[in-house]
Amino acid sequence: MELYKGKYFEIVFCDWCQDFLGQCIISGHKESLSDMTSEEWIELGKLEKEMERVIKKVFGATMFNFTCLMNDAYRDNETPHVHFWLFPRYKRVIKIFDKKYKDKHFGYNFWKWNRSRIKMQKDIFTKEERLHIYEMIKKEFKKDNVI
């Protein structure tokens, strides 16, 4: 679900999976980081800053992990493009929708447990709850902070 579409980047809310509350993708069109212009880096920086502000305000995130992993595009015979996964991280338990969201591996590299069905972070939200999370983020997101 699109949160923002700018000149060089867009932000997509991960409505298919919220194992990290507020998880989004900041996606561009260039094939490589080294292809990006100074103007594109500036927009990317503003988007990352705005997303950190929003997720901290709405959910109280402690910190953020940004990952830029492009291996899958080559594996899947797709055209690679620059995109960053935004993973909010939470030191404390978050109470939302009468549920307790816990960042199971706060302070550790979450990819380490990504392949283990037992140890991996779980998405505890229903489709309707993920839509509500999206609306909460969208309501707080200020395009003026980026443009």
NUKE-55188 format. One record per residue: residue number from 1; residue in one letter; z, y, x of N, C-alpha, C in turn. Coordinates in pm, whole numbers, padded with zeros to 5 digits. Layout:
N
NUM;A;Z;Y;X;Z;Y;X;Z;Y;X
...
//
This chain:
147
1;M;00000;-00117;00084;00000;00000;00000;00000;00124;00089
2;E;-00091;00213;00065;-00106;00330;00150;00003;00434;00122
3;L;00070;00476;00230;00167;00585;00224;00105;00717;00265
4;Y;00008;00709;00357;-00048;00832;00414;-00186;00800;00470
5;K;-00278;00895;00456;-00409;00885;00521;-00438;01019;00584
6;G;-00447;01019;00716;-00472;01141;00790;-00609;01140;00853
7;K;-00628;01231;00948;-00756;01244;01016;-00787;01121;01102
8;Y;-00685;01069;01170;-00706;00957;01262;-00630;00831;01226
9;F;-00521;00844;01152;-00435;00731;01122;-00399;00725;00975
10;E;-00361;00607;00933;-00304;00588;00801;-00178;00505;00815
11;I;-00090;00518;00718;00032;00437;00717;00025;00344;00597
12;V;00043;00216;00625;00040;00114;00522;00179;00054;00510
13;F;00234;00055;00390;00362;-00008;00362;00339;-00157;00346
14;C;00421;-00238;00410;00405;-00384;00407;00464;-00440;00278
15;D;00390;-00429;00168;00440;-00475;00039;00441;-00627;00028
16;W;00378;-00695;00120;00377;-00841;00120;00499;-00900;00191
17;C;00570;-00814;00267;00684;-00865;00343;00773;-00750;00388
18;Q;00899;-00757;00349;00997;-00657;00392;01115;-00726;00460
19;D;01083;-00815;00554;01191;-00879;00627;01267;-00778;00713
20;F;01203;-00665;00744;01269;-00551;00806;01254;-00434;00710
21;L;01361;-00398;00643;01360;-00299;00536;01291;-00169;00580
22;G;01180;-00136;00514;01102;-00016;00547;00985;-00044;00640
23;Q;00957;-00168;00666;00850;-00209;00759;00715;-00155;00715
24;C;00643;-00092;00809;00512;-00033;00784;00420;-00055;00903
25;I;00293;-00024;00882;00193;-00028;00989;00128;00110;00998
26;I;00122;00165;01118;00048;00289;01144;-00082;00246;01209
27;S;-00192;00266;01138;-00320;00208;01178;-00424;00315;01206
28;G;-00495;00298;01319;-00602;00389;01358;-00736;00319;01358
29;H;-00836;00383;01417;-00971;00329;01413;-01028;00297;01551
30;K;-00961;00343;01656;-01011;00316;01791;-00980;00171;01829
31;E;-01063;00116;01916;-01043;-00023;01957;-00934;-00038;02062
32;S;-00905;00068;02136;-00811;00057;02247;-00726;00183;02257
33;L;-00605;00168;02304;-00518;00284;02327;-00583;00382;02424
34;S;-00653;00330;02524;-00715;00417;02624;-00833;00496;02569
35;D;-00882;00460;02451;-00990;00533;02386;-00940;00654;02306
36;M;-00809;00661;02285;-00753;00767;02200;-00756;00903;02269
37;T;-00787;01006;02190;-00790;01143;02240;-00648;01202;02235
38;S;-00630;01316;02297;-00501;01385;02292;-00464;01420;02148
39;E;-00562;01459;02070;-00539;01494;01929;-00489;01372;01850
40;E;-00544;01256;01880;-00500;01134;01811;-00357;01097;01851
41;W;-00324;01111;01979;-00188;01083;02025;-00088;01177;01957
42;I;-00129;01302;01938;-00040;01399;01872;-00015;01357;01727
43;E;-00121;01320;01655;-00102;01276;01517;-00014;01151;01512
44;L;-00039;01056;01600;00042;00934;01605;00189;00967;01628
45;G;00217;01056;01721;00355;01096;01750;00422;01160;01630
46;K;00349;01247;01560;00404;01310;01440;00433;01209;01331
47;L;00344;01111;01316;00365;01007;01214;00486;00921;01248
48;E;00500;00884;01373;00616;00803;01413;00745;00881;01390
49;K;00744;01007;01425;00863;01092;01406;00897;01105;01258
50;E;00795;01129;01175;00819;01144;01032;00869;01013;00970
51;M;00813;00900;01011;00858;00772;00956;01002;00743;00998
52;E;01039;00775;01120;01178;00757;01162;01270;00844;01075
53;R;01232;00970;01052;01314;01059;00971;01332;01002;00830
54;V;01221;00958;00770;01225;00908;00633;01313;00783;00622
55;I;01290;00685;00707;01364;00558;00697;01512;00579;00729
56;K;01542;00668;00823;01683;00699;00849;01748;00762;00726
57;K;01678;00856;00664;01735;00926;00549;01749;00833;00428
58;V;01647;00755;00398;01647;00672;00278;01736;00548;00291
59;F;01732;00482;00408;01803;00355;00422;01910;00354;00532
60;G;01915;00458;00615;02016;00464;00720;01986;00375;00840
61;A;01857;00361;00874;01821;00279;00991;01891;00331;01116
62;T;01928;00240;01203;01995;00274;01328;01895;00311;01437
63;M;01786;00236;01444;01685;00254;01548;01553;00193;01498
64;F;01450;00200;01582;01319;00150;01544;01254;00077;01659
65;N;01179;-00027;01625;01091;-00093;01720;00948;-00063;01675
66;F;00864;-00023;01769;00722;-00005;01744;00650;-00106;01832
67;T;00564;-00186;01772;00489;-00283;01851;00340;-00260;01831
68;C;00266;-00275;01939;00121;-00263;01935;00065;-00392;01995
69;L;00047;-00491;01909;00001;-00623;01953;-00138;-00646;01895
70;M;-00237;-00658;01982;-00373;-00668;01933;-00435;-00806;01960
71;N;-00355;-00902;02001;-00407;-01034;02034;-00472;-01103;01915
72;D;-00413;-01089;01797;-00464;-01160;01679;-00609;-01126;01649
73;A;-00648;-01001;01670;-00786;-00961;01642;-00883;-01044;01726
74;Y;-00851;-01065;01851;-00938;-01144;01938;-00936;-01291;01899
75;R;-00817;-01340;01864;-00804;-01479;01822;-00883;-01506;01695
76;D;-00879;-01410;01600;-00941;-01428;01469;-01085;-01376;01463
77;N;-01143;-01341;01579;-01280;-01289;01587;-01302;-01166;01500
78;E;-01202;-01079;01498;-01212;-00952;01427;-01229;-00840;01530
79;T;-01275;-00725;01484;-01282;-00610;01573;-01142;-00554;01589
80;P;-01092;-00547;01712;-00956;-00493;01731;-00952;-00345;01698
81;H;-00835;-00298;01656;-00814;-00156;01635;-00668;-00125;01667
82;V;-00644;-00005;01712;-00509;00038;01746;-00426;00043;01619
83;H;-00315;-00028;01620;-00220;-00019;01510;-00082;-00055;01562
84;F;00015;00015;01509;00154;-00005;01549;00232;-00056;01429
85;W;00308;-00163;01452;00402;-00209;01351;00531;-00131;01371
86;L;00583;-00078;01262;00710;-00006;01265;00816;-00098;01204
87;F;00915;-00132;01285;01024;-00219;01240;01155;-00142;01247
88;P;01204;-00093;01132;01336;-00030;01133;01442;-00137;01163
89;R;01545;-00098;01237;01652;-00191;01272;01785;-00133;01225
90;Y;01874;-00220;01181;01998;-00179;01116;02118;-00248;01179
91;K;02210;-00168;01228;02332;-00222;01287;02429;-00268;01177
92;R;02430;-00197;01066;02522;-00230;00958;02448;-00297;00843
93;V;02522;-00363;00757;02466;-00425;00638;02430;-00314;00539
94;I;02312;-00324;00477;02264;-00227;00379;02277;-00289;00241
95;K;02337;-00217;00149;02346;-00264;00011;02238;-00195;-00070
96;I;02148;-00276;-00127;02036;-00224;-00204;01999;-00327;-00312
97;F;01976;-00280;-00433;01940;-00366;-00546;02043;-00477;-00569
98;D;02169;-00444;-00555;02278;-00543;-00570;02265;-00659;-00471
99;K;02199;-00633;-00359;02184;-00733;-00253;02239;-00675;-00124
100;K;02269;-00764;-00031;02312;-00722;00103;02202;-00758;00201
101;Y;02141;-00653;00258;02038;-00673;00360;02105;-00667;00497
102;K;02086;-00772;00577;02144;-00777;00711;02032;-00799;00812
103;D;02027;-00712;00913;01933;-00728;01024;01993;-00835;01115
104;K;01948;-00955;01094;02007;-01076;01153;02016;-01072;01306
105;H;01920;-01010;01370;01916;-01011;01516;01919;-00870;01574
106;F;01994;-00780;01510;02001;-00643;01559;02042;-00643;01707
107;G;01973;-00563;01786;02002;-00553;01929;01926;-00653;02014
108;Y;01848;-00739;01950;01771;-00840;02022;01624;-00827;01986
109;N;01539;-00886;02068;01395;-00888;02042;01369;-00984;01926
110;F;01327;-00930;01813;01309;-01011;01693;01197;-01113;01705
111;W;01098;-01090;01792;00986;-01186;01806;01034;-01319;01860
112;K;01146;-01316;01932;01199;-01439;01991;01225;-01545;01884
113;W;01265;-01502;01763;01297;-01595;01656;01189;-01601;01549
114;N;01080;-01532;01570;00978;-01520;01467;00915;-01653;01426
115;R;00906;-01748;01515;00841;-01876;01485;00938;-01982;01431
116;S;01066;-01952;01432;01166;-02047;01383;01202;-02016;01238
117;R;01171;-02107;01147;01199;-02085;01005;01349;-02073;00979
118;I;01428;-02132;01064;01574;-02128;01047;01631;-01997;01099
119;K;01585;-01953;01215;01642;-01836;01280;01574;-01704;01247
120;M;01454;-01708;01188;01378;-01585;01165;01445;-01498;01058
121;Q;01417;-01368;01064;01464;-01272;00965;01397;-01304;00832
122;K;01469;-01300;00724;01415;-01335;00592;01390;-01211;00506
123;D;01284;-01217;00427;01256;-01115;00326;01332;-01155;00200
124;I;01429;-01077;00161;01514;-01109;00045;01471;-01038;-00082
125;F;01363;-00961;-00075;01324;-00874;-00186;01215;-00936;-00273
126;T;01223;-00908;-00402;01119;-00949;-00496;01002;-00852;-00484
127;K;00891;-00887;-00545;00774;-00799;-00546;00808;-00664;-00609
128;E;00883;-00665;-00718;00922;-00542;-00786;01013;-00456;-00697
129;E;01104;-00521;-00626;01194;-00448;-00535;01116;-00388;-00418
130;R;01017;-00460;-00367;00934;-00405;-00259;00857;-00283;-00308
131;L;00809;-00286;-00430;00741;-00171;-00489;00837;-00052;-00499
132;H;00960;-00078;-00538;01060;00029;-00547;01092;00086;-00408
133;I;01099;00001;-00306;01121;00046;-00168;01007;00139;-00127
134;Y;00885;00099;-00158;00767;00183;-00130;00780;00320;-00196
135;E;00818;00321;-00323;00832;00447;-00397;00941;00535;-00335
136;M;01050;00475;-00291;01158;00550;-00227;01109;00618;-00099
137;I;01031;00545;-00020;00977;00600;00106;00874;00709;00075
138;K;00783;00679;-00016;00676;00774;-00051;00733;00906;-00103
139;K;00838;00898;-00182;00900;01018;-00238;00955;01109;-00128
140;E;01008;01050;-00021;01069;01128;00088;00967;01173;00192
141;F;00855;01101;00205;00756;01131;00308;00695;01269;00283
142;K;00696;01353;00386;00644;01489;00374;00518;01503;00459
143;K;00405;01508;00392;00277;01522;00463;00274;01649;00546
144;D;00344;01752;00501;00346;01879;00574;00405;01864;00715
145;N;00492;01764;00734;00551;01740;00866;00449;01682;00964
146;V;00337;01632;00911;00239;01566;00996;00114;01652;01016
147;I;00068;01712;00911;-00058;01787;00914;-00048;01909;01004
//
